[in-house]
Amino acid sequence: MTLNLAGKKFLITGAGKGIGREIAKTLHQQGSKVNALSRLIEPLKSLVSENPGIQPIHADVGKLETLFNKLEGIDVLGGLVNNAAQTGIPLIGALGYPREELHSLIDSQVLGLINATQIVAKKMVAAGKHGSIVNVSSIWSKQVVPGQLAYTMTKAAVDMITKQFALELGPHNIRVNAVNPTLVLTEKVTRVIKEGVPLDEIFIERTPNHRICKVHEIALPVLYLLSDLSTTTNIINGGMMSSYCTSFDTKKT
């Protein structure tokens, strides 16, 4: 069985680091034509340096006018991965959650996702191009977590936005799905753990297979959803949601 992704054109947002970078690299290895978008210029440069042929796009998905200008001349694509996001670190209590932090996550994880989807999907619809859009959500879209008001709220919005676009783009033969990862061992998560925040202990304790997911474990399901074999949303959590508890000891954080 093959995913038949060679030669297909994709846009990956948040491609400079973490999950997005791994998705961009893996698609490139599959022979896909990858457009990698990031608001962080240095990680974008290193991605292209390590993977010649990937097309860099320096832009912030939360700024619609700038994003539109950057993507106006892009080819009609076969797919989009909405990965641009911020992490849910540090923990902040709901009653004191800063307004600027709320707006920042809404811009990147909600409005940015809508912006990119509208721009790319309009081109696909106008050209009669079928394809796939994949949104990177989180298990925390489905689970209340102490200190994570903005993150859980915006990721829950991602799930509903996914359903809305799936409903409206389905008649155009454009599939819209989401993946809902658990904690993933990205560069930032690794650094935070080394700085003394025991995220690894918290998640390993509550995950039946007693380990943290690595970035390739998210990238591969995304590739499947981008392929013509896919149909469904995927929660990638190592069984964690079968045993998760919201009342974990926040003193560990």
Backbone bond lengths (Angstrom), bond angles and torsions (degrees), N, CA, C in turn:
res aa  C-N    CA-C-N  psi(-1)  N-CA   C-N-CA  omega(-1)  CA-C   N-CA-C  phi
1 M - - - 1.461 - - 1.520 109.10 -
2 T 1.315 116.64 134.27 1.460 121.46 179.10 1.525 109.63 -126.01
3 L 1.342 115.49 150.01 1.463 120.73 -179.63 1.533 111.78 -82.02
4 N 1.322 117.30 -15.46 1.472 121.50 177.46 1.524 112.40 53.67
5 L 1.331 116.20 51.11 1.465 121.05 -179.08 1.529 112.86 -99.11
6 A 1.300 117.55 -8.65 1.460 120.95 -178.46 1.523 111.06 -60.93
7 G 1.317 115.63 133.00 1.458 121.23 177.73 1.524 114.71 84.26
8 K 1.325 118.27 -13.31 1.459 120.73 179.92 1.525 110.13 -79.43
9 K 1.323 115.65 149.29 1.460 121.66 -175.37 1.526 110.62 -103.93
10 F 1.344 114.58 130.13 1.456 120.08 -178.24 1.522 111.32 -134.13
11 L 1.327 114.74 154.32 1.465 122.00 171.78 1.525 107.65 -117.68
12 I 1.325 116.19 129.74 1.457 122.06 176.92 1.523 107.64 -116.73
13 T 1.330 118.31 121.56 1.459 120.49 175.51 1.530 109.31 -92.94
14 G 1.326 115.37 155.88 1.461 118.86 -175.92 1.512 111.27 61.80
15 A 1.336 116.56 40.08 1.469 120.87 -170.76 1.520 113.36 -90.67
16 G 1.330 117.69 -0.59 1.452 119.12 -176.78 1.508 114.15 -72.62
17 K 1.320 116.53 -34.51 1.454 120.51 -174.27 1.535 111.13 -137.78
18 G 1.324 115.07 169.83 1.453 122.28 167.16 1.513 115.36 57.19
19 I 1.328 114.78 -136.08 1.465 122.01 -176.24 1.523 111.26 -60.37
20 G 1.318 117.30 -44.30 1.464 120.81 -178.24 1.511 112.49 -61.48
21 R 1.307 116.24 -40.93 1.469 120.84 178.42 1.523 110.25 -62.72
22 E 1.334 116.67 -44.47 1.461 120.70 179.97 1.530 111.24 -63.68
23 I 1.332 116.95 -39.74 1.465 120.36 177.96 1.520 110.43 -63.52
24 A 1.334 116.46 -45.05 1.466 120.60 -179.70 1.529 110.47 -61.46
25 K 1.323 117.16 -46.03 1.464 121.30 -179.81 1.530 111.54 -62.74
26 T 1.339 115.97 -43.34 1.468 119.66 -176.78 1.524 111.00 -68.37
27 L 1.319 117.49 -40.43 1.465 120.31 175.45 1.523 111.11 -62.23
28 H 1.309 115.86 -41.90 1.466 120.57 178.23 1.528 110.56 -59.89
29 Q 1.333 116.83 -41.48 1.459 121.46 178.33 1.524 112.06 -65.28
30 Q 1.336 116.07 -25.93 1.466 121.34 178.19 1.531 112.47 -80.84
31 G 1.333 116.31 -3.28 1.459 120.08 -179.70 1.512 113.72 90.39
32 S 1.310 117.38 10.84 1.464 120.86 177.66 1.530 110.12 -77.05
33 K 1.317 115.47 157.86 1.461 121.69 174.56 1.524 107.50 -95.25
34 V 1.319 115.71 109.32 1.460 121.65 -168.08 1.523 111.45 -106.16
35 N 1.326 114.92 127.62 1.459 122.31 168.87 1.524 106.62 -103.86
36 A 1.330 116.64 117.53 1.460 121.80 -175.97 1.520 109.61 -106.89
37 L 1.323 115.98 118.90 1.463 121.27 -177.63 1.519 110.13 -109.93
38 S 1.331 115.50 135.03 1.460 120.70 177.58 1.519 109.45 -154.50
39 R 1.343 116.21 147.10 1.466 119.67 174.21 1.520 110.58 -84.29
40 L 1.344 117.39 -8.11 1.457 122.97 179.99 1.526 108.92 -101.95
41 I 1.309 116.78 113.83 1.457 120.70 -170.61 1.528 113.07 -74.09
42 E 1.318 119.15 -40.87 1.468 120.28 -175.55 1.527 112.66 -65.94
43 P 1.345 119.31 -47.39 1.474 118.27 175.57 1.526 112.24 -60.46
44 L 1.325 117.36 -32.79 1.459 121.27 178.73 1.523 110.26 -66.22
45 K 1.327 116.41 -42.08 1.465 120.60 178.13 1.523 111.11 -62.63
46 S 1.326 116.29 -42.77 1.467 118.73 -178.67 1.521 111.48 -68.65
47 L 1.342 117.14 -34.67 1.468 120.85 176.73 1.523 110.72 -60.52
48 V 1.323 116.88 -45.97 1.463 121.56 -178.99 1.525 110.53 -68.88
49 S 1.342 116.23 -37.60 1.458 120.26 178.63 1.519 111.39 -62.50
50 E 1.334 116.48 -39.29 1.461 121.35 -179.50 1.526 112.57 -80.22
51 N 1.337 116.44 -20.36 1.468 121.32 -175.74 1.524 109.96 -134.63
52 P 1.317 117.17 72.09 1.464 120.45 -178.19 1.528 111.13 -55.64
53 G 1.311 115.40 133.52 1.459 120.68 -177.69 1.508 112.46 112.99
54 I 1.330 117.26 -25.07 1.463 120.18 173.32 1.522 108.52 -70.06
55 Q 1.324 116.65 133.48 1.459 121.88 -178.27 1.532 109.95 -93.80
56 P 1.342 118.37 118.21 1.459 120.69 -178.06 1.525 112.50 -83.48
57 I 1.317 115.95 143.29 1.467 122.01 174.13 1.523 107.08 -133.53
58 H 1.314 115.93 113.97 1.469 120.68 -178.67 1.529 108.41 -93.04
59 A 1.344 116.28 107.43 1.464 120.21 -176.69 1.519 109.89 -162.82
60 D 1.328 115.40 159.78 1.461 123.47 175.71 1.524 107.62 -107.73
61 V 1.338 117.17 118.56 1.466 120.09 -176.25 1.522 112.34 -64.53
62 G 1.322 116.76 -21.18 1.458 120.00 -179.13 1.511 114.31 -78.11
63 K 1.327 117.33 -7.59 1.465 121.97 -179.96 1.523 107.91 -110.01
64 L 1.344 115.42 96.43 1.458 121.62 -168.46 1.519 113.09 -59.62
65 E 1.318 118.04 -47.53 1.471 119.93 -175.57 1.519 110.95 -63.09
66 T 1.325 116.35 -44.76 1.465 120.31 178.46 1.524 110.94 -63.59
67 L 1.326 116.07 -43.45 1.458 120.59 179.86 1.520 110.73 -61.84
68 F 1.322 116.56 -44.49 1.469 120.29 179.46 1.528 110.81 -59.75
69 N 1.332 116.80 -42.88 1.461 120.14 179.23 1.521 111.52 -63.40
70 K 1.327 116.65 -37.57 1.460 120.55 -179.21 1.531 111.92 -71.04
71 L 1.344 116.48 -32.39 1.461 120.48 -174.25 1.526 113.64 -102.30
72 E 1.320 116.48 -3.95 1.476 119.92 -175.79 1.519 112.10 -56.25
73 G 1.320 117.01 -40.29 1.462 120.05 -176.39 1.512 114.76 -94.33
74 I 1.327 118.16 6.03 1.459 120.78 -177.90 1.529 110.09 -71.75
75 D 1.333 115.85 147.87 1.462 120.48 178.80 1.528 110.80 -63.67
76 V 1.327 115.27 159.84 1.466 119.66 170.68 1.524 107.52 -62.19
77 L 1.322 115.93 130.87 1.457 120.59 -173.30 1.523 112.36 -101.30
78 G 1.330 114.52 162.48 1.459 120.10 172.90 1.512 112.19 -94.80
79 G 1.346 115.76 -8.47 1.448 118.12 179.93 1.509 113.31 -177.80
80 L 1.326 114.62 163.94 1.459 123.57 -177.81 1.523 108.35 -140.10
81 V 1.328 116.26 138.53 1.465 121.06 170.76 1.521 107.96 -117.43
82 N 1.321 116.28 113.30 1.462 121.98 176.93 1.518 108.53 -87.95
83 N 1.323 115.36 95.34 1.458 120.80 -177.09 1.527 113.00 -113.02
84 A 1.333 117.52 -19.28 1.464 120.65 -176.32 1.519 110.91 -54.45
85 A 1.329 116.26 129.10 1.463 120.40 -175.98 1.513 109.59 -167.93
86 Q 1.324 114.78 174.43 1.452 121.91 171.29 1.524 107.99 -118.65
87 T 1.320 116.17 157.60 1.460 119.43 179.79 1.521 110.37 -82.56
88 G 1.328 114.92 166.45 1.454 120.68 177.07 1.510 112.60 -92.88
89 I 1.319 116.65 37.21 1.456 122.15 -179.11 1.529 107.92 -118.30
90 P 1.339 120.26 131.96 1.465 128.85 4.49 1.524 111.70 -86.50
91 L 1.332 115.87 177.23 1.452 121.67 175.01 1.531 109.38 -79.17
92 I 1.337 116.38 133.44 1.465 121.80 179.14 1.525 107.84 -135.21
93 G 1.318 117.54 130.89 1.451 121.30 -179.77 1.517 112.53 -62.51
94 A 1.326 116.86 145.67 1.467 121.61 -175.03 1.530 112.46 -60.90
95 L 1.322 118.22 -38.90 1.464 120.49 -176.95 1.520 112.27 -67.33
96 G 1.317 116.54 -26.87 1.455 119.48 -178.92 1.513 114.16 -112.06
97 Y 1.346 115.85 17.54 1.470 118.04 -175.65 1.520 110.22 -66.15
98 P 1.339 118.57 123.53 1.469 121.39 -175.22 1.524 111.92 -65.87
99 R 1.323 114.88 139.06 1.464 120.84 -179.45 1.532 111.82 -59.65
100 E 1.336 115.72 -39.27 1.465 118.82 -177.89 1.531 111.32 -65.94
101 E 1.337 117.12 -33.04 1.460 120.22 177.10 1.528 110.94 -69.03
102 L 1.318 116.56 -40.48 1.464 120.65 176.35 1.519 110.76 -58.96
103 H 1.339 115.90 -49.15 1.460 120.08 -178.65 1.529 111.24 -63.08
104 S 1.325 116.86 -37.57 1.458 120.59 -178.62 1.527 111.24 -63.04
105 L 1.336 117.13 -46.08 1.462 119.96 179.62 1.525 112.06 -70.87
106 I 1.320 117.34 -35.18 1.468 119.70 176.58 1.523 110.27 -63.63
107 D 1.336 116.95 -42.50 1.463 120.80 179.24 1.524 111.56 -61.37
108 S 1.315 117.20 -45.56 1.467 119.74 -173.52 1.519 112.46 -81.66
109 Q 1.336 118.05 -41.03 1.456 120.63 -169.98 1.526 114.54 -98.34
110 V 1.329 116.92 -15.74 1.464 119.69 179.47 1.524 110.56 -115.74
111 L 1.315 116.98 -64.81 1.466 119.84 -177.96 1.524 111.32 -65.47
112 G 1.318 117.00 -38.28 1.463 119.81 178.81 1.516 112.11 -62.37
113 L 1.325 116.38 -41.31 1.463 121.19 177.74 1.528 110.65 -63.08
114 I 1.327 116.32 -44.78 1.469 120.13 178.66 1.519 110.41 -63.46
115 N 1.334 116.76 -44.00 1.467 120.70 -179.58 1.520 111.48 -56.43
116 A 1.336 116.44 -52.11 1.463 120.38 -177.43 1.522 111.34 -63.83
117 T 1.325 116.52 -40.99 1.464 120.40 -179.25 1.516 110.97 -63.91
118 Q 1.322 117.68 -44.92 1.456 120.35 -179.24 1.524 111.67 -61.21
119 I 1.333 116.09 -45.24 1.467 119.81 -177.58 1.525 111.02 -64.14
120 V 1.324 116.76 -48.40 1.466 120.87 -176.91 1.526 111.13 -70.42
121 A 1.334 117.36 -45.45 1.463 120.56 -175.07 1.528 111.97 -68.20
122 K 1.329 118.10 -34.85 1.464 119.81 177.38 1.522 110.87 -59.89
123 K 1.328 116.87 -41.25 1.461 120.60 177.42 1.528 111.12 -64.36
124 M 1.338 116.12 -41.34 1.458 120.32 -179.52 1.529 110.77 -64.74
125 V 1.319 116.42 -45.24 1.468 120.79 -179.62 1.522 110.65 -63.06
126 A 1.328 117.06 -45.46 1.465 121.10 -178.75 1.525 112.01 -62.16
127 A 1.347 115.97 -32.96 1.460 120.59 -178.90 1.520 112.63 -90.26
128 G 1.324 117.54 -3.87 1.462 120.76 -176.15 1.512 112.65 66.76
129 K 1.325 116.10 31.84 1.466 122.34 -175.73 1.524 110.40 -94.32
130 H 1.324 118.38 123.59 1.457 120.33 174.74 1.514 108.83 -83.21
131 G 1.313 116.89 162.59 1.456 119.45 -179.50 1.512 111.97 171.90
132 S 1.337 115.57 -158.94 1.459 120.66 -172.69 1.520 110.90 -143.99
133 I 1.325 115.35 138.66 1.459 122.30 173.52 1.520 107.54 -118.66
134 V 1.333 116.24 131.19 1.459 121.33 -179.21 1.528 108.89 -123.25
135 N 1.325 116.01 126.02 1.455 121.91 178.57 1.522 109.58 -105.12
136 V 1.325 116.27 132.47 1.456 120.57 177.89 1.523 108.10 -89.99
137 S 1.322 115.79 106.32 1.458 122.58 179.33 1.529 108.41 -100.21
138 S 1.311 117.98 -138.24 1.460 121.43 -177.34 1.524 109.64 -165.41
139 I 1.326 117.00 155.82 1.460 118.86 171.87 1.526 110.44 -63.58
140 W 1.337 116.28 -21.62 1.458 119.67 -179.47 1.523 112.47 -79.03
141 S 1.308 117.26 2.08 1.471 119.76 167.83 1.521 109.88 -76.61
142 K 1.329 115.88 -15.63 1.465 121.74 -174.09 1.524 112.49 -118.98
143 Q 1.333 116.29 4.30 1.460 120.58 -172.72 1.528 109.78 -142.62
144 V 1.329 117.93 124.37 1.450 121.57 175.44 1.528 109.22 -70.88
145 V 1.345 115.82 135.67 1.460 121.14 -177.22 1.526 109.16 -135.56
146 P 1.321 118.63 133.23 1.464 120.04 178.77 1.527 112.36 -57.38
147 G 1.328 116.45 135.26 1.454 121.13 174.57 1.505 115.86 77.33
148 Q 1.341 118.09 14.25 1.461 120.79 -172.85 1.529 112.48 -126.84
149 L 1.316 117.95 37.57 1.463 121.30 -177.12 1.527 112.68 -52.38
150 A 1.319 117.45 -54.84 1.464 120.79 -175.35 1.525 111.66 -66.52
151 Y 1.331 116.54 -40.34 1.461 119.44 -176.61 1.525 111.74 -69.11
152 T 1.345 117.15 -48.63 1.463 119.25 -178.75 1.526 111.11 -65.61
153 M 1.326 116.73 -38.90 1.457 121.44 -179.99 1.526 111.64 -63.24
154 T 1.331 115.98 -47.68 1.462 118.99 -176.72 1.528 111.92 -71.69
155 K 1.326 117.66 -34.62 1.459 119.04 177.81 1.534 111.61 -72.30
156 A 1.338 117.20 -31.82 1.465 119.11 172.50 1.523 110.07 -64.12
157 A 1.326 116.03 -37.58 1.463 120.15 176.09 1.526 110.84 -62.97
158 V 1.328 117.20 -38.24 1.466 120.84 178.17 1.527 110.56 -58.37
159 D 1.326 117.07 -42.35 1.462 120.28 179.96 1.525 111.49 -62.63
160 M 1.331 117.38 -42.65 1.462 119.91 -179.23 1.526 111.58 -72.47
161 I 1.327 116.70 -37.68 1.469 120.01 175.97 1.524 109.63 -61.44
162 T 1.321 116.70 -39.36 1.468 121.24 177.27 1.524 110.72 -58.48
163 K 1.322 116.12 -46.30 1.466 120.32 179.75 1.525 111.31 -64.20
164 Q 1.327 116.56 -40.07 1.466 120.37 -178.40 1.526 111.67 -64.30
165 F 1.328 115.63 -47.04 1.460 118.89 178.64 1.530 111.40 -68.67
166 A 1.330 117.29 -34.33 1.467 120.08 177.11 1.523 110.34 -60.59
167 L 1.324 115.87 -41.30 1.458 121.25 179.38 1.526 111.29 -63.90
168 E 1.324 115.80 -45.90 1.464 119.78 -172.17 1.523 113.95 -85.06
169 L 1.330 117.25 -24.82 1.465 119.57 179.94 1.528 112.60 -95.99
170 G 1.330 116.22 -14.21 1.462 119.92 178.44 1.524 113.88 -52.87
171 P 1.344 118.57 -44.93 1.467 119.60 179.25 1.528 113.76 -61.97
172 H 1.342 116.34 -18.26 1.471 120.59 177.62 1.528 111.23 -94.57
173 N 1.333 116.30 10.74 1.462 121.98 179.99 1.527 112.07 62.41
174 I 1.326 114.75 35.32 1.464 121.20 173.88 1.527 107.25 -114.56
175 R 1.321 116.52 115.83 1.460 121.52 179.74 1.526 109.84 -83.70
176 V 1.324 116.58 142.38 1.468 121.15 176.36 1.522 107.87 -130.57
177 N 1.318 116.16 118.67 1.455 122.55 -177.41 1.525 110.75 -132.20
178 A 1.319 115.59 172.54 1.455 120.93 176.18 1.520 110.23 -135.57
179 V 1.324 115.11 152.72 1.460 121.46 166.06 1.521 106.87 -112.99
180 N 1.325 116.62 145.45 1.464 121.69 -176.70 1.528 109.49 -124.25
181 P 1.336 117.00 81.07 1.464 119.27 -176.11 1.526 112.90 -72.86
182 T 1.316 114.35 156.26 1.453 122.76 166.49 1.541 107.50 -81.92
183 L 1.329 117.02 -165.44 1.463 120.24 173.58 1.519 108.87 -59.43
184 V 1.326 115.83 134.30 1.460 121.53 -177.88 1.523 108.77 -121.77
185 L 1.303 116.67 140.28 1.458 121.81 -175.04 1.527 110.82 -79.27
186 T 1.324 115.37 71.62 1.461 122.41 174.97 1.524 109.55 -83.16
187 E 1.332 116.01 175.75 1.467 120.05 178.33 1.523 110.98 -60.17
188 K 1.336 116.41 -42.07 1.464 119.71 -177.41 1.522 111.12 -67.52
189 V 1.321 117.32 -43.71 1.458 120.51 179.29 1.532 109.92 -62.25
190 T 1.319 116.97 -42.44 1.467 121.19 177.97 1.519 110.78 -59.91
191 R 1.328 116.68 -42.92 1.466 120.54 -179.68 1.529 111.16 -65.49
192 V 1.342 116.39 -42.56 1.462 120.43 -179.35 1.523 110.51 -63.26
193 I 1.320 117.37 -39.90 1.467 121.11 177.58 1.527 110.51 -63.22
194 K 1.329 116.74 -42.93 1.469 120.66 179.63 1.524 111.54 -65.55
195 E 1.352 115.89 -26.80 1.465 120.01 179.17 1.523 112.11 -80.24
196 G 1.339 117.06 -3.26 1.453 119.81 173.01 1.506 116.39 111.56
197 V 1.343 118.57 0.25 1.464 120.79 175.99 1.529 107.87 -86.41
198 P 1.336 118.56 116.57 1.474 120.89 -170.38 1.530 114.04 -81.72
199 L 1.324 116.99 51.85 1.461 119.52 178.60 1.521 111.40 -58.97
200 D 1.328 115.47 -37.18 1.468 118.77 -179.19 1.526 110.96 -62.50
201 E 1.326 116.99 -42.59 1.462 119.97 -179.92 1.522 111.36 -65.65
202 I 1.330 115.91 -43.13 1.467 120.85 -178.87 1.520 111.09 -60.31
203 F 1.326 116.85 -45.81 1.461 120.34 -176.07 1.519 112.53 -78.79
204 I 1.320 117.69 -39.32 1.466 119.78 179.36 1.520 110.22 -62.78
205 E 1.327 116.20 -39.18 1.467 120.77 179.79 1.520 111.56 -60.76
206 R 1.342 117.00 -30.88 1.461 121.16 -174.54 1.522 113.17 -105.65
207 T 1.322 117.28 8.38 1.464 121.29 -179.06 1.524 109.36 -113.23
208 P 1.338 118.15 121.78 1.464 120.31 -175.61 1.522 115.27 -55.63
209 N 1.334 118.20 -32.92 1.466 117.74 179.67 1.533 112.80 -89.63
210 H 1.341 116.87 3.24 1.469 123.43 169.80 1.528 113.99 55.50
211 R 1.309 115.86 46.99 1.456 120.00 173.61 1.527 109.31 -158.31
212 I 1.320 116.13 164.75 1.454 122.04 178.98 1.518 109.20 -99.39
213 C 1.311 116.93 140.09 1.465 121.39 179.21 1.522 111.07 -64.02
214 K 1.307 115.24 147.16 1.463 121.36 173.56 1.526 109.31 -102.06
215 V 1.332 116.15 162.05 1.464 120.20 -170.87 1.527 112.79 -60.80
216 H 1.333 117.81 -33.26 1.468 118.43 -178.28 1.527 111.51 -66.91
217 E 1.334 117.10 -23.62 1.460 120.50 179.55 1.524 111.78 -72.81
218 I 1.301 117.51 -16.07 1.464 122.11 173.50 1.529 109.82 -95.14
219 A 1.319 116.15 -38.93 1.466 120.05 -177.26 1.532 111.89 -61.97
220 L 1.323 117.24 -41.04 1.465 119.19 -175.84 1.533 113.18 -66.68
221 P 1.346 120.31 -44.12 1.466 118.98 173.44 1.525 112.96 -61.37
222 V 1.333 117.10 -33.42 1.466 119.48 177.32 1.524 110.05 -64.06
223 L 1.333 117.13 -42.48 1.460 119.91 177.54 1.521 110.99 -60.90
224 Y 1.322 116.23 -40.38 1.467 119.76 176.84 1.528 110.68 -59.81
225 L 1.329 116.88 -44.66 1.464 119.93 -179.23 1.527 111.86 -67.80
226 L 1.316 117.43 -28.36 1.464 120.02 176.05 1.524 111.67 -73.93
227 S 1.316 116.42 -22.76 1.461 120.28 -179.33 1.520 110.77 -78.53
228 D 1.303 115.57 167.19 1.461 120.99 179.53 1.524 113.07 -76.67
229 L 1.325 117.19 3.03 1.461 121.07 179.03 1.524 112.69 -85.96
230 S 1.335 117.33 -11.80 1.457 120.63 -165.55 1.518 113.92 -91.82
231 T 1.354 114.46 158.57 1.460 119.97 175.73 1.519 113.49 -147.39
232 T 1.346 120.77 -12.36 1.464 118.76 -159.56 1.524 115.05 -139.19
233 T 1.335 115.77 163.08 1.462 123.43 174.58 1.519 109.91 -76.76
234 N 1.343 117.05 145.45 1.457 121.25 -176.80 1.522 111.03 -127.74
235 I 1.326 116.55 121.90 1.452 121.51 171.90 1.521 107.30 -95.44
236 I 1.326 117.07 119.88 1.463 122.27 -173.04 1.517 107.18 -112.88
237 N 1.339 117.20 93.45 1.464 118.15 -169.68 1.522 114.68 -138.31
238 G 1.322 118.45 6.77 1.452 119.42 179.28 1.515 113.97 61.50
239 G 1.331 116.10 22.83 1.456 120.34 -179.13 1.510 114.03 85.85
240 M 1.334 116.87 6.60 1.462 120.43 -173.16 1.519 113.25 -60.77
241 M 1.315 117.77 -38.54 1.462 119.64 -174.30 1.523 112.46 -69.88
242 S 1.314 117.34 -11.32 1.455 119.64 176.36 1.520 111.71 -79.16
243 S 1.336 116.55 -13.05 1.463 118.82 -176.46 1.521 113.63 -134.24
244 Y 1.312 116.67 6.21 1.464 120.23 -172.77 1.522 111.89 -70.95
245 C 1.338 115.36 145.96 1.467 121.45 178.78 1.511 108.54 -133.53
246 T 1.332 117.49 133.55 1.466 120.53 -177.90 1.512 112.58 -78.15
247 S 1.318 117.95 -11.85 1.456 119.98 -173.99 1.523 112.05 -97.04
248 F 1.358 117.72 36.24 1.438 118.68 178.42 1.530 110.47 -67.78
249 D 1.310 115.83 160.24 1.457 121.70 -174.36 1.524 109.72 -73.91
250 T 1.328 116.65 103.40 1.468 120.04 -177.68 1.523 111.86 -69.28
251 K 1.325 118.22 -11.39 1.461 119.96 177.06 1.529 111.43 -65.17
252 K 1.349 114.58 -23.86 1.478 118.36 178.36 1.513 112.15 -68.72
253 T 1.342 116.56 -19.79 1.444 120.25 -179.05 1.503 111.82 -92.66
